[in-house]
Amino acid sequence: MILNLYFARRFLRMFLGLLLVFLLMSMLIDLVEHLRRLAATDATFSQVVGLVLLNAPQAIYTILPLVIILATVTLFLGLARSSELVVVRASGRSALRALVSPVIMTFLLGLIAVATVNPIVAATSKRYTVLLETYRSGGVDVVSLSAEGFWLRQGGVDGQTVIRAARANPQATELYDVTMIGYAPGGGPDRRIEARTARLIDGAWELTDARIWPLDQGVNPEARTERRERIEVPSTLTEARIRDTFGEPSAIPIWDLPTYIGLLSEAGFSARRHAVWLQMELSQPLFLVAMVLVGAAFTMRHVRFGKTGISVLAAIMLGFGLYYVRNFVQILGESGQIPVALAAWATPVASILLALGLLLHMEDG
């Protein structure tokens, strides 16, 4: 137990140290990039720093597997140089038993990341997107779902428009049972429109069977109600912009994803992308464990055997390869080529089995 705690503490120190290094590096690079992107805007330096701080959790969360494998490589290289691994083996303990504490520590870190860091990343990334678009263009298009239906806000030179629809097609380009509230550029609401359908065409929403109420001050809305068989409401939205604004599963906390997936299905949207992301997040601790096993498979050897640099490079390259395979399988799952469970869990399980095979080969030949 004392030896396991010793390995766990050393692994945790390596992980936290590398995490801090990558955090500072990513923030520095991000700061330079945001200063360049927002150079033509009125954003101040403090606002740019705020954007960098909001984007930092997402950047670190994305490269968590890389930090884990580098922490593993650093740990076992240090143990090999100090001959501690030789002493452990001489005491009768196998290499697999020496891996127990790093594996358990990594699994716990993965659980903490999914349960607590994921909601933090979702909140900060959403706020980051809103502020970035505000600084760049003065506003942001917002799409959301609730029990009351599908909500969308669009902006333009004529002011903002809030749109609510009971249902929509999977691309969100055709809405049903629509209510639109138009706002003047510098004031309150100026008109209300209700329509049976709204279809997004080039540069406008085409409404059918519409009823219009003016909301200007001093005007009786009911007395001046208009009915139109067809009417067009200008819009800067496109199908791609709606998809980009609406479809990022990473902007939704994992605790809210099951409910959100249900709302997507009820509103007529495809929830497959969000379902794959949910399962991918749940399988994250296993994938991090696989990174520990991969790093250990190439570095749990004495330095006198030589070729240490090649072993480290092989471990990192294999880790990168598994990471990209996981992303590729995720794309296959989102496109419906393979089942959701297979897309999320196949790569972590296969990675663990591959790493265990390498460890057994290195240990027992």
Disulfide bonds with the S-S distance in Angstrom:
none
